[in-house]
């Protein structure tokens, strides 16, 4: 089956939108041309989509997500998560190993890959745990996990507390040419704290999570990465101190990359309206100064990519309140509209910059073939109506999770179709 997308607005060489026809065949992009020609005729083996001038982009790539399966299927499954990702315009997602059982063995990696194949929606890339059961006591079998299909090693959800354990992990990963992806958090500074150290915590009598709890691990791990030569990737950066350390590390040539989430670019602890746990996430919402540092770091390349940290929970869990509810919010279906509305529509970023941070940059950082709209590239594309404006309505989410702080926010720039390997996997 050949798929032809006519009247597609794509970003050209000078970051200007240009009307093109894109032809997809056998899972790859066959051509990108000016002329529609006779090829735009439907036939038994050719389907034509009229994009009507909407943006056609490389499919979005999210390198930090939680699909919850196995073990927490009441929160999300690989199928519901993949469908939610597709609805958000994502064609490739990388899932974290803090499931039950933890993805710390080849059998669980295989289970994730098999369930993703059964769902047949988006590309799902599994991470494997650094330590067995993510307990920080014993390293997993990196060789077996790589051979089973894991794309990197992380104990996301918790930080690796032992510097020796992390150094050993980095040595092994470096030998295998694999990245170490770090959740940076010193447990001695965060226990029992649900929100950031700041005015909100003071007002409500809550223990606060200090910035240094993140930055201490970032600094430690940068030194370990320098010593081992590993590709070290920092998860969900949220503090000015972490950014300063990452910037300095890059300047002297240490192989470090980093990511940030939309909520840490848009919200600060000053925005939290109440003790509603839909505003509880880890890292927590920080100060306005930290938000501005994250925005600057995306602009200057200190932070390489944008991820969602999509973290669905049940309504019953989130109803337990700020102190007792689990950390995390969903992110797939609001990510692009949030960033487009807040940064591109306001003229702070170019559209090209946003697309780059969500497509070609994650592909570059993790060595993926995806993220390009050119002949020979995978036929993974997203069609976005940049003029569409509507309010965020969690009841319409494809995800099982409804836990978002963005309910009723009016946003524009909504994905309307997602194509993976030349097949439409979601369409409005």
C-alpha positions in Angstrom: 0.0 0.0 0.0 1.2 3.4 -1.0 0.1 6.5 1.0 0.2 9.9 -0.6 -0.2 13.1 1.5 -1.0 16.1 -0.7 -1.1 19.7 0.3 1.2 19.0 3.2 2.9 22.0 4.8 6.4 21.0 5.8 9.3 22.9 7.2 11.7 23.7 4.4 15.4 24.4 4.4 15.0 28.0 5.8 12.5 26.8 8.4 9.7 28.2 6.3 6.5 26.2 5.7 6.3 24.9 2.1 3.4 23.1 0.4 4.6 19.6 -0.7 3.3 16.2 -1.6 4.8 13.4 0.5 4.7 9.8 -0.8 5.1 6.9 1.6 5.8 3.3 0.4 6.9 0.1 2.1 7.3 1.8 5.5 9.6 4.6 4.3 9.3 8.0 2.8 9.6 7.6 -0.9 9.6 11.2 -2.0 8.9 14.8 -1.0 8.0 16.9 -4.0 6.3 20.1 -5.1 4.0 18.6 -7.7 0.9 16.5 -6.8 0.6 15.1 -10.3 -1.2 12.0 -11.3 0.2 10.1 -8.3 -2.5 11.8 -6.1 -5.2 9.5 -7.6 -6.6 6.9 -5.2 -6.5 3.3 -6.4 -6.6 -0.2 -4.9 -3.1 0.0 -3.7 -2.8 3.8 -3.2 -4.5 5.9 -0.5 -4.5 9.7 -0.7 -4.7 12.0 2.3 -5.4 15.7 1.7 -3.6 17.6 4.5 -5.3 20.8 3.4 -2.3 22.9 4.3 -1.9 21.4 7.8 1.6 20.9 9.2 3.1 17.5 8.4 6.1 16.8 10.7 8.3 13.9 11.4 6.6 11.8 14.1 7.2 13.1 17.6 9.6 11.0 19.8 9.2 10.7 23.5 12.2 9.2 25.3 10.7 9.1 28.8 7.3 7.5 29.4 5.6 5.1 31.8 3.3 2.5 30.3 2.7 0.7 33.7 2.5 -2.8 32.2 3.3 -5.3 33.5 1.9 -5.0 37.0 -0.1 -1.8 37.0 -2.6 -2.3 34.2 -5.3 -0.5 36.1 -3.3 2.7 35.6 -2.3 2.1 31.9 -1.5 -0.8 29.5 1.0 -0.8 26.7 -1.9 -0.7 24.3 -3.7 2.3 26.0 -0.5 4.1 26.5 0.5 3.6 22.8 -2.9 4.8 21.7 -2.6 7.9 23.9 0.9 8.5 22.4 -0.5 8.2 18.9 -3.3 10.7 19.7 -0.6 13.1 20.9 1.3 12.8 17.7 4.1 10.5 19.0 5.3 7.7 16.8 8.2 6.5 18.9 8.2 6.2 22.7 10.7 4.8 25.3 9.2 3.2 28.4 10.7 3.1 31.8 11.3 -0.1 33.7 9.6 0.7 37.1 6.9 -1.9 36.4 6.1 -5.0 38.5 8.0 -7.1 37.9 10.7 -4.5 37.2 12.1 -4.7 33.6 15.4 -6.1 34.9 15.5 -9.3 32.9 15.3 -10.4 29.3 11.8 -12.1 29.8 10.2 -8.8 30.8 11.9 -6.9 28.0 10.5 -9.5 25.6 7.0 -9.1 27.2 7.1 -5.4 26.6 8.2 -5.8 23.0 5.6 -8.5 22.4 2.7 -6.4 23.8 3.8 -3.4 21.8 3.8 -5.5 18.6 0.3 -6.8 19.4 -0.9 -3.3 19.9 0.5 -2.4 16.5 0.3 1.4 17.1 3.6 3.2 17.8 7.2 2.1 18.1 7.9 1.2 21.7 11.5 1.1 22.9 12.1 -0.5 26.4 14.7 0.7 28.9 16.0 -1.9 31.4 16.8 -1.3 35.0 20.4 -0.5 36.2 19.9 -2.5 39.4 17.8 -5.6 40.2 14.3 -4.6 41.2 15.6 -1.0 41.2 16.8 -1.5 44.8 20.3 -0.2 44.1 22.0 -3.3 45.5 23.0 -5.4 42.6 23.6 -4.6 38.9 21.4 -6.3 36.3 22.9 -8.4 33.4 23.6 -5.6 31.0 24.7 -7.9 28.2 21.6 -10.1 28.3 19.3 -7.0 28.5 21.0 -5.4 25.5 20.7 -8.6 23.5 17.0 -8.8 24.4 16.2 -5.4 23.0 16.7 -2.8 25.8 18.0 0.5 24.5 19.6 1.9 27.7 19.8 1.5 31.4 17.9 3.5 34.1 16.4 3.1 37.5 13.9 5.9 36.8 11.5 6.4 39.6 14.4 6.3 42.0 18.0 7.6 42.0 20.9 5.2 42.3 22.1 6.1 45.7 25.5 4.4 45.7 28.2 6.3 43.7 30.2 3.0 43.4 27.1 1.2 42.0 26.6 4.0 39.4 30.2 4.1 38.4 30.2 0.3 37.9 27.0 0.6 35.8 28.6 3.4 33.7 31.7 1.3 33.1 29.7 -1.7 31.9 27.3 0.4 29.8 30.3 2.3 28.2 31.8 -1.1 27.2 28.6 -2.0 25.5 28.1 1.3 23.8 24.8 1.9 25.7 23.6 5.0 27.5 22.9 5.4 31.2 19.7 7.4 31.9 19.6 8.9 35.4 16.8 9.9 37.7 18.8 12.3 39.8 17.6 12.4 43.4 19.3 12.1 46.8 16.9 10.2 49.0 18.2 11.6 52.2 16.9 15.1 51.2 13.4 14.1 49.9 11.9 11.6 52.2 8.3 12.5 53.0 8.2 15.6 50.9 5.5 16.0 48.3 6.3 19.4 46.8 9.3 21.7 46.2 10.8 23.7 49.0 9.2 27.1 48.6 6.2 29.3 49.4 3.6 26.7 48.7 5.2 24.2 51.0 5.5 26.8 53.7 1.9 28.0 53.3 0.5 24.4 53.7 3.0 23.1 56.3 4.5 20.6 54.0 8.1 19.3 53.9 9.8 20.6 50.7 12.0 18.9 48.2 15.1 21.1 47.8 16.8 21.8 44.5 20.1 20.3 45.7 18.5 16.9 46.0 18.5 16.7 42.1 21.7 18.7 41.5 23.9 16.6 43.9 23.3 13.5 41.8 23.8 15.4 38.5 27.2 16.7 39.7 28.2 13.3 41.0 27.2 11.5 37.8 28.9 14.0 35.5 32.2 13.3 37.3 31.5 9.5 36.9 30.6 9.9 33.3 33.9 11.8 32.7 35.8 9.0 34.4 34.0 6.2 32.4 33.3 7.8 29.0 29.7 6.6 29.1 26.9 8.5 27.4 25.1 9.9 30.4 21.6 11.3 30.0 19.9 13.3 32.7 16.1 12.7 33.2 13.6 15.4 33.6 15.9 18.3 34.6 14.1 20.9 36.8 16.6 23.1 38.6 18.9 26.0 37.7 21.7 24.3 39.6 21.5 21.1 37.5 21.4 23.1 34.3 24.6 25.0 35.4 26.4 21.7 36.0 25.2 20.2 32.6 26.3 23.3 30.8 29.7 23.3 32.3 30.1 19.5 31.5 29.2 20.0 27.9 31.7 22.9 27.6 34.5 20.6 28.6 33.4 17.8 26.3 31.8 15.3 28.8 29.3 13.1 27.0 26.2 14.3 28.8 22.7 15.0 27.4 19.5 16.1 29.1 15.8 16.3 28.8 13.0 18.5 30.2 9.2 18.1 30.5 6.6 20.6 29.3 5.3 21.1 32.9 8.8 22.3 34.0 8.9 24.8 31.2 5.4 26.2 31.9 4.5 25.8 35.5 6.1 26.9 38.8 5.2 26.1 42.4 3.6 29.6 42.4 0.9 28.2 40.0 -0.3 25.3 42.3 -3.8 26.4 43.2 -4.6 23.9 46.0 -3.7 20.6 47.6 -5.0 18.9 44.4 -2.6 16.0 43.8 -2.9 16.4 40.0 -0.2 19.1 40.6 2.0 16.5 42.4 4.9 15.3 40.2 8.5 14.3 40.6 10.6 16.3 40.1 8.2 18.8 41.7 7.2 22.2 40.2 10.1 24.5 41.2 10.5 28.2 41.4 9.9 30.7 38.6 13.7 31.1 38.4 14.1 27.4 37.7 11.5 27.6 35.0 13.3 30.4 33.3 16.6 28.5 33.5 14.9 25.5 31.9 13.5 27.7 29.1 17.0 29.2 28.5 18.6 25.8 28.5 16.3 24.5 25.8 17.0 27.7 23.8 20.8 27.3 24.0 21.0 23.6 23.7 22.1 22.8 27.2 19.0 20.7 27.4 18.7 18.6 24.2 15.2 17.2 24.1 11.7 17.5 25.4 9.9 14.5 27.0 6.6 14.1 28.6 7.3 11.7 31.6 3.8 10.5 30.9 2.9 9.0 34.3 -0.7 7.8 34.6 -2.4 7.0 37.9 -5.9 6.1 38.9 -8.4 8.7 40.1 -8.6 6.9 43.4 -4.9 7.2 43.9 -4.8 10.9 43.1 -7.8 11.5 45.3 -5.6 10.7 48.4 -4.3 14.2 48.4 -1.0 16.0 48.1 0.8 14.1 50.9 -0.3 10.6 50.1 -1.0 10.5 46.4 1.6 9.1 44.0 3.8 11.5 42.0 3.1 12.0 38.3 0.9 13.4 35.6 -0.1 12.3 32.1 1.5 14.1 29.2 1.1 12.5 25.7 -2.0 14.3 24.6 -1.3 17.8 25.8 2.5 18.1 25.1 2.6 19.6 21.7 -0.4 21.9 22.1 1.0 23.2 25.4 4.4 24.0 23.9 3.0 25.4 20.7 0.6 27.7 22.5 3.0 28.9 25.2 6.2 29.3 23.1 5.6 29.2 19.3 2.3 31.1 19.1 3.7 33.8 21.4 6.9 34.2 19.2 9.3 33.0 21.9 10.4 29.9 19.9 10.3 29.2 16.2 8.2 26.2 15.1 11.3 24.6 13.8 13.0 24.8 17.2 10.0 23.0 18.8 9.8 20.3 16.1 13.6 19.8 16.4 13.5 19.2 20.1 10.7 16.7 19.7 12.0 14.8 16.6 15.5 15.0 15.2 17.2 15.9 18.5 15.9 12.8 20.4 16.8 10.7 17.4 20.3 12.2 17.4 20.8 11.7 21.2 19.7 8.1 21.2 21.0 7.1 17.7 17.5 6.4 16.2 16.8 6.4 12.5 13.6 8.3 13.0 13.0 12.0 13.3 13.4 13.1 9.7 11.1 14.0 6.9 13.2 13.1 3.8 13.3 10.3 1.3 14.5 7.0 2.8 13.6 7.9 6.4 11.0 5.8 8.2 7.4 6.7 7.3 6.6 8.0 10.8 4.7 11.3 10.5 2.4 13.5 12.4 -0.2 15.9 10.9 -1.0 18.9 13.1 -3.7 21.5 12.8 -1.8 24.6 14.0 -5.0 26.7 13.9 -7.2 24.3 15.9 -8.0 25.7 19.4 -9.8 23.8 22.1 -9.8 23.2 25.8 -8.1 20.3 27.5 -10.7 17.7 28.5 -9.3 14.7 30.4 -12.6 12.7 29.7 -11.5 12.5 26.1 -8.0 11.1 26.7 -7.1 7.8 25.1 -4.9 7.2 28.2 -6.5 5.5 31.2 -4.9 8.4 33.2 -6.8 11.6 33.8 -4.3 13.1 36.1 -3.3 16.5 34.6 -3.0 20.0 36.0 -4.0 21.4 32.6 -7.8 20.7 32.6 -9.8 23.4 30.8 -6.6 25.2 29.5 -7.4 26.5 26.0 -4.6 25.4 23.6 -4.0 25.5 19.9 -2.0 23.2 17.6 -3.6 19.8 18.0 -2.4 16.7 16.2 -5.1 15.3 13.9 -3.4 12.2 12.4 -0.5 10.0 13.2 1.3 7.7 10.8 3.7 4.9 11.7 5.5 2.9 9.1 3.2 4.3 6.4 0.0 3.3 8.2 -2.4 5.7 9.8 -2.6 4.5 13.4 -4.7 7.4 14.7 -6.9 10.0 13.0 -9.3 12.6 14.3 
